[in-house]
């Protein structure tokens, strides 16, 4: 099992499976939704009220079995 990403306020907090805070990503606007994109699922795609952000990350995001990629 991997990390858990939680949105709150203007940030996304990343927690380890043990519940330890690993990192907090701060955004200019409150994130509304997030997903992993790119061919290797190593881009965090975040939507906000008037923005779409794509952040390269150093890990691979979750892959949903049976779902086609959108890229």
C-alpha positions as CSV (number, residue, x, y, z in Angstrom):
1,X,0.0,0.0,0.0
2,X,1.3,3.4,-0.9
3,X,1.0,7.0,0.4
4,X,-2.2,8.8,1.0
5,X,-2.9,12.2,-0.4
6,X,-5.3,14.5,1.4
7,X,-6.5,17.9,0.3
8,X,-7.4,20.7,2.7
9,X,-7.2,24.4,2.5
10,X,-4.7,25.4,-0.1
11,X,-2.6,22.3,0.2
12,X,-2.2,18.6,-0.5
13,X,-0.6,16.6,2.3
14,X,1.1,13.3,1.6
15,X,1.1,10.7,4.4
16,X,3.0,7.4,4.6
17,X,1.1,4.1,5.2
18,X,2.1,4.5,8.9
19,X,0.4,7.9,9.1
20,X,3.6,10.0,9.0
21,X,3.4,13.3,7.2
22,X,5.9,13.1,4.3
23,X,5.3,16.3,2.5
24,X,2.9,19.2,2.1
25,X,2.4,20.8,-1.4
26,X,1.0,24.4,-1.1
27,X,-1.0,25.9,-4.0
28,X,-2.2,29.5,-4.7
29,X,-5.8,28.3,-4.9
30,X,-7.5,25.5,-3.0
31,X,-7.2,22.2,-4.9
32,X,-10.6,20.7,-6.0
33,X,-9.4,17.4,-7.4
34,X,-6.2,15.5,-8.3
35,X,-5.2,12.6,-10.4
36,X,-2.0,11.1,-11.8
37,X,-1.1,11.5,-15.4
38,X,1.6,11.0,-18.0
39,X,2.7,7.7,-19.6
40,X,4.4,6.7,-16.4
41,X,1.8,8.2,-14.0
42,X,4.5,10.5,-12.6
43,X,2.7,13.8,-13.1
44,X,0.3,15.1,-10.4
45,X,-2.6,16.8,-12.2
46,X,-4.5,19.2,-9.9
47,X,-7.6,21.3,-10.6
48,X,-8.5,24.4,-8.7
49,X,-11.3,27.0,-9.1
50,X,-9.7,28.6,-12.2
51,X,-6.5,26.6,-12.8
52,X,-5.2,23.3,-14.1
53,X,-1.8,22.4,-12.7
54,X,0.6,19.6,-13.7
55,X,3.5,18.9,-11.4
56,X,6.2,16.3,-12.2
57,X,6.7,14.0,-9.2
58,X,9.4,11.5,-8.2
59,X,7.0,8.6,-7.7
60,X,4.4,6.7,-9.8
61,X,0.8,7.3,-9.0
62,X,-1.9,4.6,-8.7
63,X,-3.0,2.7,-11.7
64,X,-6.6,1.7,-12.1
65,X,-7.0,-1.7,-13.6
66,X,-9.3,-1.8,-16.6
67,X,-9.3,2.0,-17.1
68,X,-7.8,3.5,-20.2
69,X,-5.3,6.3,-19.8
70,X,-6.4,9.8,-21.0
71,X,-3.0,11.0,-22.3
